[in-house]
């Protein structure tokens, strides 16, 4: 491999790592919706050149996490309630379809891991928001990854990432832990029973509850949404 080829490979690997880190910071609200990303500031923060940075930002824009406005810059995507509802409606169409494939492939070790994740979330409720949310995201995406349906999984993964800042506000801002834990436990039980129909039913109920709860939080927010993101970014 030539020096030039090694350089290109290094740039690609650097862009991939940078993309993962930027995605995490957006999903976790460190860069909240509406935040303007300045390339010079990001380059200084991560100690990288603009080449991998631009590539990372292009990737995240293609995923819908960033939006660029000519003459203004690049911003973390802000969703309105209609767009949020569209995501929930798409989730309702797609996610239950994972159930049959997941129940066919899940192992006892997988089930034990999901049980441990549900227990960890219950323990972290109200006191470990970041831990809770990271574990919650992993709980769902790890489950769907078992389906071995990569195209479907990619679509759902992007939806979860786009919705995550709003889900965090809803769950932590309204202390909606009880309902979420009950539904997680029911999903794990359906997996343990090998009951694809029940798993699909619980997934749908989980989506319905999340959409209703986020609607209620949104309608009663009175600026709390922006205050929550501001606090998360500190």
Helices and strands as residue ranges (DSSP letters): H 3-27, E 36-37, H 39-46, H 50-62, E 66-69, E 73-76, H 81-94, G 95-98, H 99-105, H 108-124, H 129-145, H 150-174, H 177-193, H 196-219, H 224-232
